[in-house]
């Protein structure tokens, strides 16, 4: 909370299957949703070495791969990311007031 008001929400999810395709599909779905709503993102990070493209989960666990798409305005920011949390792969959607 910031000054008594909600200023940040982070949603972490682990896609149900331990396969790479559902992960890329879920990330792509979130990216498409936000692009349709807000237009192109203001920045992105797509760090996926070629050896990680078919098996993303081990690379997310070790930190070798990471993806993040951001939409930023003067007063808030929305981001969608795939990375790791406590050593496990996660998909994170964040809404933050700045």
N, C-alpha and C positions, 0 to 999 in steps of 0.2 A: 504494500500500500504506500502511496505517496500523498502526504498531507490529508490522510483519512479517506482517500479515494483509490480504487483499484487502478493500478498503473501498469501491470504486467501480468500476462497469462502465458504459461508454457504448457503445451500439451505434448507429452511423450508417448509414443506408441511403438510396439514391437509387432510388425506384421506377423500373422499367425504361422506362416510356413517358414521353414529355415532355408528357403531357396532364394536365389538372387533376383529372379524375374519379378516376383511379387513386390519386392522392395523397390525396384526401378519403376514398376507400374504405379505404385502408391505415390512415390515422389513425383512422377510425371503428372499424375492426377491432381495433386495439390498445386503444382506449378501452373498447370493449365487453368485451374479454377481461379487462382489469383491473377493470372495474366488477363483472363476474360473480365475480371472485376476491376483491376487497377491498371492494366496495360503492362508493357514490358517492365521487368524489374530494374532497379537502379544499380545493382551489382550482383555478381554471382561468383562462386568458387566451384570449380568442377575438377577435383583432384582424384582421378581414377586411372592409375596405371593400367596398361593394356592387360597385364596378367590378372587384374582384379575384375575385369569386365564380366566374366562368366561366373565368377565366385566372389561376390562383393562382401559377403559376411565376414570371412576371415580377415579381409583387409580393413573393414570397419573396426573389428575387434582390436587390431594392432595399431590402428591410427594411420595406416598407409593410404587409406582412401577417405575422402570427405567431400560432401557436396552441400552448397548453401546458396539459396536464392533469396534476395532481399528487395523489399519495396520500402522506400524511405521518404518521409515528408518532414517538414520542419517540426511537427509536434508528435509524430509517432512513426513506428516501424513495424513491418510485418516480415517474418522470415520463415522459410521452410528449409530444413536441413536434415541430412543423413550423416550420422557420425556414431560416436559411442558415449555411453553414460555408464559409469561404474564398470567399465570393461565389456559392456554388452552393446551390440548394435541397436540404435534407436532412430526413429524418425521423429523430428521435433518441429512443431509449429508454434511460433511465438508472436504475440501481439504486445507491443510495448509503447507506452507514452514516453516521450523524451523530455 
